[in-house]
Amino acid sequence: MFTKTAKHYDAVYSYKDYEGESELVSKLVHEHVSNAKTLLDVACGTGNHLEHLSRQFDCTGVELDPEMLAIAAERVPNLPLHVGDMCDFDLGIKFDAVTCLFSSVGYTKTVERMEQAIANMAKHLNSGGMLLVEPWLTPEAWLVGNIDSETYKTDEFVITRMMVSEPVERGRLVLEYLIGNSNGISKVTETHEMGWFTHDEYLNAFKKAGLQIEHLAEGLTGRGIYIGIKA
């Protein structure tokens, strides 16, 4: 998780079109649940999608990392936000739509936990409600030893991130950061234990959760999207 770089997260992902992605999510929700009014964003991070989705729905957010959630609370101060693990959070209420975006489902690591997360999110759906999950990389897309780097600048700091894909089961990312500001330069390392899942594993998880499933190959960012409808 981004335990060491939560305050730098928005700078590193400043390239993402959160508004455009949220418009597409809203369109998909309304196509499948025409009268949808409430939406839960699971693994909401710093609240970038919530900021835009809240223009269309009464939104709630769940996030495992308290520091990320604190940033979200500043961005969307009027929305209910909760600390919780996607596998076992229990809000005690149901929603017309539940989303899990930006490949956050990969942090479940194993097939068993991914299935738990899908089932738990489905449990928070109203009858006829929609679950929308953006997957992480597929096994075919996981390139062992792949190295990538980017540099981002803000008024407060400059951050360079380099990441390498390690040859472990289900995938692991090691992220190295150099962060510079007026006080000097620091180095930070984060290891992200994640899990890639096959198309069939996602389909099976949605079916086990009792959802009617649809898969859109392109999705929001080219990684596809899984849509489940609760009977």
N, C-alpha and C positions, 0 to 999 in steps of 0.2 A: 504494500500500500504506500501512499504518498505521505508517510509519517514524518519524513524529514523535510519535505518540500511543499507542504500544503499551501504556504503563502506564495509560492512561485508557480503553482499549478496553472493559474489562469494565463500567465505570461507564456508558459510553454505550449499551451493549447490555444493560443490566440488566433491561430489559423482556422480553427473550426467555425463553420457556419451554423452556430446554434440556432439562430433565427430561422434559417432555411430548413434545417432539420426539424425544428418544432412545427413549422407550417406543414411539412409532409406528415408528421405524426398526427397532427390535428385532422388533416384530410383523411388519413387512414381510419382514425377513430370514428369520425362522423360517417364514413362510408359503411362501416361495420356495425356501429351503434348510433343510429341517427339521433337519438335523444340523449346522448351522453352529456352529463353535467359535471361528474366528479372524476378526478384522475389522481392516481398515486404513482409517483416516480420513485422507483427503488434504486438504490445506489445513486442518489441524486448529486453526489459530489458537491461542488461549490454553488449549485443552483442555477447554472446557466440555462439549461433547458426549462427549468421551472419558471424562470423569469418570463419566458415567452409563452409557455403553455398556459400560464395562469391568466393570460388574456382571453383564453377560450374556455377554460374549465376552472372549477373550484379544486385547487391542487393541494396535495400533501406530499411531503418528502420523507424518505427513509435513507439513512447513510450510516455506514459502520464507523467511519473515522470522525471523531468529535471535532477535530480541527477543521476538517473540510466542511462539516455541518455548521460550524461557527461562521465561516465565510459565507455560506449560503444564507444564514440568518440575517446577515448584513445586506445581502442582495435582495432577498424577498422577506422582509421583516414581518409581513402580515400573514405569512403562510405557516400552518402547523408543520413542524419538522421534528423528526424522531431519530434517535440513535438506535440502530438495529442491524442485525445480520440477516441478509436476504433469505437464509435457510430457515430461520425460526422466529423472526419478528412476529408479533401479534398485536395489531392495533385495535382489534375488537370491532371494527367497522368494515364495510365493503364499498367498492367503488365501481363505477361504470367502465373504467379503463385503468389498467396497470401497465406501466412501462419499465423496462430495464435496458438502458441505452449505453452507447459507447463501449460495447463489449465487456461491460462490468461482470456479466455472468461468468466470464473466464476465471474470476477470482474464487469460484467455488472449487476449483482444482480437480475434483474427481467426478466421475459420472454419477456416483451415489449422491454427492452433495448438490450437483447440478439438478438432479431429479427432485431432491428435497426443496430446492429453491423454486423450481417451476411449480411444484405442488403447493408450496406456501403462498406464492403470489396468486395462483389460481384460487386459493381459499379466500383471498381478499376481493374476489370479483362478485359483483351482483349477477344474478341469472341473466344471461344474454350479454354479459360484459366481455371485454376484450383484453387479452394479454398480448403485449408487443415486446419481443425480446430481440435485441441486436447482438448476434453472436460474436465471439472472438475469432481468431484465425482458425482455418481448417488445418488438419494434419498436412495436407498437400502444400499449404501456404507457409508452413513453418520451416524456415531455412536456417538450419543449424550453422552457427558461426557468423550469421549475417550481422554486420556492423553498420550503424547509422548514427549521424550526429546533426545537431541543429544549434543555432545560437539565437537568442532573443534578447531584446533590449527594452527596458522601461526607463522611466525617469529616476527610479530608485536603484536599479541593479541591472547587470548584464549576466545572463546565465547561458552556459553551454552544456548541452546534454549529449552524451554518447551512450549508446546501448548496444548490447550484444545478445544474440539468441543462443542459449546454452543447450547442449545435447542431453537433456534429461527428459524423463517420461512426462508427456503432456505439456512440456514447454516451461522455460523459466527465463525471465529477462533480468539482466543485470544493468542497472542504470548508474552511470557516473556523471556527476555534475561538478562543474567549476562555476562558482557564484562570486561575482565581484561587485563591490559597492565602495563607497567612500572610505570604509574602514579596512579595505583590503580584499583578498581573494581567499575563499575557502573551498574545500573539496568535500563532497557528500556522495556516499554510495547507498543505493537502494536496490534490494533484490525483490523482484516481483514473482512470487510463486503463483502460477496460473495453470489453467488447463484448457487445451483445445479439445473440441468434441466434434465427432463426425455428424454429418447431416442426419443419418439414421438414429444416432443417439439423441439428437434434439427432438426428432419426430417421436421417438419412443417416450421421451420424458413428457411431452405434451399429451400424448395419448394416455399415459398412465395417470395424468392429472385430470383426465376426463374432458379434455378440450378438443374441439374440432379445429384442425390445424390447416394453415395456409402458409406457403413459403414464397417470399418475393426475392428473387436472386440478386437484384441490385441493392435493394434496401436503401438506407440513408447515406451510406458512405462506401458502397461497393462490397461490403461484407455480408450482405443479405439481411433479411429480417424474417422473424417467425411470428405469426399471428395465430393466437388461439382464442376460440369463442367458447364461452361456458354455456352449456345447455340450460 
